[in-house]
Amino acid sequence: MSSKLAIGTVVVAIGAGGLAGSWATARTGRSPFGKVDPVAMFVSSADSEAIGRQVSFTNGFVPVAKKVLPAVVNIASSKIVRSPDQGTSSPFFADPFFRQFFGDDFSQQFHVPRQGREHSLGSGIIVNADGYVLTNNHVVSGADDIKVSLGDKREFKGRIVGTDAKTDVAVVKIEGKDLPVLTLGDSAKVQVGDFALAVGNPFGIGQTLTMGIISATGRGGLGIEDYEDFIQTDAAINPGNSGGALVNVRGELIGLNTAIISGGGGGNQGVGFAVPVNMAKAVMEQILKNGRVLRGSIGVLIQPMTLELVKSFGLTGQPRGALVANVTPGSPAERAGIKRGDVILDLNGAPISDSRDLSLKVSMMAPGTAVKLKVFRDGHEQEIPVTLAELPANAQTSGDAAKGTASGPQLGISVDQLTPQTARQLGLPAQTTGVVVTDVLSASPAEEAGLRRGDVIQEVNRKPVTSTQQFRSAIQQAGSQPVLLLIDRGGDRMYVVVAPK
């Protein structure tokens, strides 16, 4: 039995990037140009339906290629980077006249800081005839020079309108008129088994179209982005394809090619991921409207439900919903009366499948939105109205007391009294209460459940513990039954079920 610790936060929640490497995301993602007037984008049309009817195994995907290729561009970006050698020598040694006589090797002995230009290649999609281009944040982030090349050999200088590192989406503007555009589809209608075509500029060799199918939808938990709801495809995606188009057989954009799992080989292995066009479009609209992305926030720390947690909290059936592990003081959740241990089952009448589902749905809502949450608490369901706040921009170890080892069922942990000194060493407030885990035995139930040294256990089976004596007593009372622990790990609270062997 293995219970993996995984938490996400609603006060919150790279891929096959440039050929020369991907860069760190921008600090704020805020557009330097402020708000932009609404931009018209083409959504599914009769023309798309006509193209879909022309596609067949006899005719191939030629109609799709003719429609899509002109609107997919190559993006070459660069920025100045400083050498990691940040010595303290005088600028005198960096003077070209000095190096003319003594050479570069001599100047290196004095740790002369160098700076050079780093380059990256990726792809983009024209979604508006006046030159608005969708791409990945990691393709252009930090760039001070962007060149956008069309399939007809035209080149434009690009400027960043805005970026969103949390979804890896960016908007670039080029100055053009009557440019070829790609029609936007509806990623909510994408189904596993649909044909899919990926278009981009892999390895910088030029425009390329590859064909595959939709392998999965709603992929998340990959650690690629903060907000993940990927479309997975086996259409070949390689370095340089980032920011390119994933389209359907009607030539409609359904995703923004973003990442691959390469298995260590560095190339396509048939597992590629694209940001759904509905998410990318919503991010772009916010960038154009507000100059940045504004996200809603409930103000709770949440974690996935597991079969063990379902049983521990008195629910029935398969795991569903999101478990509230902590409530942020002063947050909308606290004002609405949401409590730690609540299980959020529905949002505005729509079932919540897991914690990631809740995080995604709330993140796409505007601050100030009034929502209704259905929560399960103490064996009963109740509906709680909450008005969302704005998600903050950054949202996202010994004492003198005697040690005690858990008795009764063999959980495989040793605990110690938590003192103010120990709490501070663990990065916690001095007034934090509980017992601290000092040792976790290998292959024990505690290790399988994900407990670590330094975790602070604050509750056993929903009852507070403030001493090793209370902890031992609570464990003994549990007998051979699984125990529900509330732990604090570096300020993040989460529930863990440990089942003795």
C-alpha positions in Angstrom: 0.0 0.0 0.0 1.5 3.2 -1.1 -0.2 6.6 -0.5 1.6 9.3 -2.4 1.6 12.8 -0.8 0.4 15.3 -3.3 -1.1 18.7 -2.6 -2.1 21.6 -4.7 -3.3 25.0 -3.6 -6.2 27.1 -4.9 -4.7 30.2 -3.4 -2.9 29.2 -6.3 -2.4 25.3 -7.9 9.2 22.7 -20.2 9.0 21.1 -22.7 10.3 20.7 -26.2 11.6 24.2 -26.2 14.1 26.3 -28.1 17.0 24.6 -29.8 19.5 26.4 -27.6 17.6 25.9 -24.4 14.6 27.4 -22.6 14.9 30.4 -20.4 13.5 31.3 -17.0 10.0 32.8 -17.2 9.4 36.5 -16.8 9.1 37.8 -13.2 5.6 39.3 -13.5 4.2 38.3 -16.9 2.8 41.8 -17.1 2.5 43.4 -20.5 4.9 46.4 -20.8 2.3 47.9 -23.2 -0.6 47.9 -20.7 -4.1 47.1 -21.8 -4.7 46.3 -25.4 -8.0 46.8 -27.4 -10.0 43.6 -27.9 -8.6 41.4 -30.7 -10.8 39.6 -33.2 -10.0 35.8 -33.5 -11.6 33.4 -35.9 -13.6 30.6 -34.4 -14.9 27.5 -36.2 -16.5 28.3 -39.5 -18.2 26.7 -42.5 -14.8 26.8 -44.2 -13.5 24.4 -41.6 -16.3 22.0 -42.1 -15.7 22.0 -45.9 -12.0 21.2 -45.3 -13.0 18.4 -43.0 -15.1 16.8 -45.7 -12.2 16.9 -48.2 -9.9 14.9 -45.9 -9.7 11.2 -46.6 -7.1 8.4 -46.8 -7.2 8.9 -50.5 -6.7 12.6 -50.5 -4.6 12.7 -47.3 -4.4 15.9 -45.3 -3.4 18.3 -48.1 -6.4 20.6 -47.6 -5.5 20.9 -43.9 -1.9 21.6 -44.7 -2.7 24.3 -47.2 -4.9 26.1 -44.6 -2.7 25.7 -41.6 0.9 26.0 -42.7 0.8 29.7 -43.7 -0.4 30.7 -40.2 2.3 28.8 -38.3 5.5 30.8 -37.9 9.1 30.3 -36.8 10.2 32.4 -33.8 13.9 33.1 -33.3 14.6 34.9 -30.0 17.7 36.0 -28.2 18.8 37.7 -25.1 22.1 38.9 -23.5 23.3 36.7 -20.7 26.2 37.3 -18.3 28.9 34.7 -17.7 28.5 32.9 -14.4 32.0 34.1 -13.6 31.2 37.3 -11.5 34.6 38.2 -10.3 35.6 41.5 -8.6 38.4 42.6 -10.9 38.7 46.1 -12.3 37.0 46.8 -15.7 40.5 47.7 -16.9 41.1 44.0 -17.6 38.1 43.8 -19.9 39.3 46.7 -22.0 39.9 45.6 -25.6 43.2 47.6 -25.8 44.5 45.7 -22.7 43.4 42.3 -24.2 45.2 43.1 -27.5 48.5 42.8 -25.7 47.8 40.3 -23.0 45.1 38.1 -24.6 41.8 36.6 -23.3 43.5 33.9 -21.2 45.2 36.5 -19.1 42.0 38.5 -18.5 40.3 35.3 -17.4 42.8 34.9 -14.6 41.3 38.0 -13.1 37.7 36.8 -13.4 36.6 39.4 -15.9 32.8 39.0 -16.2 31.7 38.2 -19.8 28.4 38.5 -21.4 27.1 36.9 -24.6 23.9 36.4 -26.5 21.9 33.2 -26.0 19.5 32.1 -28.8 16.3 30.1 -28.9 14.2 28.7 -31.7 10.5 27.9 -31.4 7.2 28.2 -33.2 4.1 30.4 -33.0 0.5 30.7 -34.4 -1.0 33.8 -36.0 -4.5 34.1 -34.6 -5.4 37.6 -35.8 -4.8 39.2 -39.2 -3.2 42.3 -37.6 -0.4 40.2 -36.3 -1.2 38.7 -32.8 0.8 35.5 -32.4 0.3 32.8 -29.7 3.3 30.9 -28.5 4.9 29.4 -25.4 6.2 31.6 -22.6 9.5 29.6 -22.6 10.1 30.4 -26.2 10.2 34.2 -25.7 10.5 34.9 -22.0 13.3 37.3 -21.2 14.1 37.9 -24.9 15.2 41.3 -26.0 15.2 40.5 -29.7 12.5 38.4 -31.4 12.3 37.6 -35.2 9.1 36.1 -36.6 9.4 34.3 -40.0 6.4 33.3 -42.1 6.3 30.4 -44.5 6.4 32.8 -47.4 9.8 34.0 -46.3 8.5 37.3 -44.9 10.2 38.4 -41.6 8.9 40.7 -38.9 10.3 42.0 -35.6 8.2 40.8 -32.7 7.5 42.4 -29.4 6.1 40.6 -26.3 2.6 41.8 -25.4 2.4 39.6 -22.3 3.2 36.3 -20.8 1.8 33.8 -18.3 4.4 31.4 -16.9 1.8 29.4 -15.0 0.3 28.1 -18.2 3.4 28.7 -20.4 1.4 30.9 -22.8 2.7 34.1 -24.4 1.4 36.7 -26.9 3.7 38.3 -29.4 2.8 41.2 -31.8 4.1 41.7 -35.3 3.3 44.7 -37.4 1.5 43.3 -40.4 -1.9 43.5 -42.2 -4.1 40.8 -43.7 -1.8 38.1 -42.4 -2.9 34.4 -42.7 -4.7 33.3 -39.5 -5.5 29.9 -38.0 -9.2 29.3 -37.0 -9.7 28.4 -33.4 -11.5 25.2 -32.6 -13.1 24.0 -29.3 -10.7 21.8 -27.2 -13.6 20.8 -25.0 -14.9 18.7 -27.9 -11.6 16.9 -28.5 -11.9 13.1 -28.0 -9.4 10.3 -27.6 -8.9 8.7 -31.0 -9.4 11.9 -33.0 -6.8 12.6 -35.7 -4.4 15.3 -34.8 -1.7 17.2 -36.8 1.2 19.0 -35.2 2.8 21.9 -37.1 6.0 23.7 -36.2 9.6 24.2 -36.9 11.4 21.2 -35.3 15.2 21.5 -35.0 15.1 24.7 -37.0 14.8 22.8 -40.3 11.7 24.6 -41.5 7.9 24.2 -41.4 6.9 20.6 -40.7 3.6 18.8 -40.4 3.2 15.5 -38.6 0.2 13.3 -38.0 -1.1 11.2 -35.1 -4.1 10.9 -32.9 -5.3 12.3 -29.6 -3.9 9.9 -27.0 -5.5 11.4 -23.9 -7.1 14.6 -22.6 -7.0 16.3 -19.3 -3.4 15.2 -18.5 -2.0 16.8 -15.4 0.3 16.3 -12.4 3.3 16.2 -14.7 5.1 19.0 -13.0 5.6 20.9 -16.3 3.4 23.9 -15.5 1.4 25.2 -12.5 -1.9 24.7 -14.3 -1.9 21.5 -16.4 -4.9 20.3 -18.5 -2.9 18.9 -21.4 -4.0 17.3 -24.6 -1.7 14.3 -25.2 -0.8 13.2 -28.8 1.5 10.9 -30.6 1.9 13.3 -33.5 5.7 13.9 -33.5 6.7 17.0 -31.5 10.4 17.8 -31.3 12.7 20.6 -30.0 11.6 23.8 -31.9 8.0 22.7 -32.1 7.2 24.6 -28.9 4.5 27.1 -29.5 3.4 25.4 -32.7 -0.1 24.3 -33.6 -2.0 21.1 -32.8 -4.9 21.0 -35.2 -7.8 18.7 -36.1 -8.9 17.4 -39.5 -10.8 20.6 -40.1 -7.7 22.7 -39.8 -8.8 24.2 -36.5 -6.4 25.0 -33.7 -7.1 22.7 -30.7 -3.8 23.0 -28.8 -0.5 24.8 -28.4 2.3 22.3 -28.6 4.3 22.7 -25.4 6.2 19.6 -24.1 7.3 16.1 -24.6 8.4 13.1 -22.6 11.6 12.0 -24.3 12.6 9.1 -22.1 16.1 10.6 -21.8 16.7 10.5 -25.5 15.9 14.2 -26.1 13.6 13.6 -29.0 10.1 12.5 -29.8 8.9 9.3 -28.2 5.2 9.6 -29.2 4.2 11.3 -25.9 3.6 15.0 -26.6 1.5 17.6 -24.8 -0.4 20.6 -25.9 -2.1 23.4 -23.9 -5.8 23.3 -24.9 -6.8 26.1 -27.1 -9.7 27.1 -24.8 -7.1 27.7 -22.0 -4.7 29.5 -24.3 -7.5 31.7 -25.7 -8.7 32.6 -22.2 -5.1 33.5 -21.1 -4.6 35.6 -24.3 -7.9 37.5 -23.7 -6.8 38.4 -20.2 -3.4 39.5 -21.3 -5.0 41.8 -23.9 -7.6 43.1 -21.6 -5.6 43.5 -18.3 -2.0 43.4 -19.4 -1.7 40.2 -17.2 -3.7 37.2 -16.1 -6.0 37.7 -13.1 -7.0 34.5 -11.3 -9.6 33.7 -8.8 -8.7 32.4 -5.3 -10.7 30.6 -2.6 -7.9 30.7 -0.1 -7.5 27.0 0.8 -4.7 24.5 0.6 -6.1 21.3 -1.0 -5.0 17.8 -1.6 -6.4 14.8 -3.6 -8.7 12.3 -2.0 -7.5 8.7 -1.9 -9.3 5.5 -1.0 -7.8 5.7 2.5 -9.0 9.3 2.9 -12.5 8.4 1.6 -12.9 5.8 4.3 -11.3 8.0 7.0 -13.7 10.9 6.3 -16.8 8.8 6.0 -17.4 9.2 2.3 -18.5 6.3 0.0 -17.5 5.2 -3.4 -14.4 6.1 -5.4 -12.2 9.1 -4.5 -13.6 12.4 -5.7 -13.5 16.0 -4.7 -10.7 18.0 -3.0 -9.8 17.8 0.6 -9.2 21.1 2.4 -5.9 20.7 4.3 -5.7 24.3 5.5 -7.6 27.6 5.3 -5.7 30.8 4.8 -6.5 33.4 7.5 -8.6 36.3 6.1 -9.3 34.5 2.9 -12.7 34.1 1.2 -12.8 30.5 2.4 -12.4 31.6 6.1 -15.0 34.3 5.7 -17.4 31.8 4.2 -16.9 29.3 7.0 -15.0 26.6 5.1 -13.0 24.5 7.6 -10.0 22.2 7.5 -11.2 18.7 6.8 -14.0 19.8 4.5 -14.2 17.9 1.2 -15.2 20.1 -1.7 -17.4 18.0 -4.0 -19.1 20.5 -6.4 -18.4 24.0 -7.8 -21.5 25.7 -9.1 -23.3 22.4 -9.4 -20.4 20.8 -11.5 -18.7 17.8 -9.8 -15.1 18.2 -8.8 -13.2 15.1 -9.8 -10.0 15.9 -7.8 -7.9 18.7 -6.4 -6.4 19.6 -9.8 -9.9 20.0 -11.3 -10.9 22.4 -8.6 -7.6 24.4 -9.0 -8.1 24.7 -12.7 -11.7 25.8 -12.5 -11.1 28.4 -9.9 -8.0 29.7 -11.7 -10.0 30.4 -14.8 -12.6 32.6 -12.9 -12.2 36.3 -12.3 -11.7 37.7 -8.9 -15.0 38.9 -7.4 -16.9 36.0 -8.9 -19.6 34.6 -6.6 -19.5 30.7 -6.6 -21.3 28.0 -4.7 -19.3 25.1 -3.2 -20.9 21.9 -2.0 -18.8 20.5 0.8 -18.9 17.3 2.8 -18.5 17.8 6.5 -19.0 15.4 9.5 -21.1 13.1 7.4 -23.3 15.7 5.8 -23.3 17.8 2.6 -23.9 21.5 2.6 -23.7 24.4 0.2 -21.5 27.3 1.0 -21.4 30.6 -1.1 -17.9 32.1 -1.6 -16.8 35.2 -3.4 -13.4 34.8 -5.0 -10.4 37.0 -4.3 -7.5 37.6 -6.6 -4.7 35.0 -6.5 -1.5 36.6 -5.2 1.3 36.8 -7.7 3.7 34.6 -5.7 1.1 31.9 -4.8 2.4 29.6 -5.2 14.9 21.3 12.6 16.1 19.8 18.8 14.6 20.1 22.1 15.2 18.7 25.6 12.0 16.8 25.9 12.0 13.0 26.1 11.5 11.2 22.9 8.6 8.8 22.3 8.2 6.0 19.8 4.7 5.2 18.5 3.4 2.0 20.2 0.5 -0.2 19.4 0.5 -0.8 15.6 3.9 -0.6 14.1 3.7 2.5 12.0 7.5 2.8 11.8 8.0 6.3 13.1 9.7 8.0 16.1 8.4 11.3 17.4 9.7 14.0 19.7 8.1 16.9 21.5 7.9 20.0 19.3 9.6 22.9 21.0 9.6 26.6 19.9 13.3 26.1 19.0 12.6 23.0 16.9 9.7 24.8 15.2 11.9 27.7 14.2 14.5 25.2 12.8 11.8 23.7 10.7 10.8 27.1 9.3 7.5 27.1 11.3 6.1 29.7 13.7 7.4 29.2 17.3 3.8 28.7 18.6 3.2 25.7 16.3 2.0 22.7 18.2 2.3 18.9 17.7 5.0 16.3 17.7 7.9 16.2 15.2 8.8 13.0 13.3 12.5 12.3 14.1 12.9 9.0 12.3 11.0 6.9 9.6 11.9 3.3 9.3 12.7 2.0 5.8 9.8 0.0 4.2 7.5 0.9 7.1 3.8 1.9 6.7 4.9 5.5 7.5 7.4 5.5 4.7 5.0 4.1 2.2 2.5 6.8 3.2 5.1 9.4 2.5 5.9 10.6 5.9 9.4 12.3 6.3 11.7 13.3 9.1 10.8 16.9 10.1 7.0 16.4 9.5 5.0 17.8 12.4 2.0 15.7 13.3 -0.8 17.9 14.7 -3.8 15.6 14.7 -4.5 11.9 15.0 -7.9 10.9 13.7 -9.1 14.5 13.7 -8.1 15.1 17.3 -5.2 17.5 18.2 -2.0 16.1 19.7 0.4 18.5 21.5 2.7 16.0 23.3 4.3 12.6 22.7 2.1 11.2 25.4 -1.1 12.3 23.6 0.3 10.9 20.4 1.1 7.5 21.8 -2.4 7.4 23.5 -4.1 8.2 20.2 -2.2 5.6 18.3 -3.0 3.0 20.9 -6.7 3.8 20.8 -6.6 3.3 17.0 -5.5 -0.3 17.5 -4.9 -2.0 14.2 -7.1 0.4 12.2 -5.6 3.0 9.7 -4.9 6.3 11.3 -5.6 9.7 9.8 -2.8 12.2 10.5 -2.7 15.9 9.9 0.8 17.0 9.3 2.6 20.3 8.8 5.5 20.2 6.4 7.3 23.5 6.0 4.1 25.4 6.6 1.9 23.3 4.2 -0.7 21.2 5.9 -2.0 17.9 4.5 -3.8 14.8 5.6 -2.1 11.4 5.5 -3.5 7.9 6.1 -1.1 5.4 7.6 -2.3 1.8 7.6 -0.4 -0.5 9.9 0.7 -3.8 8.4 
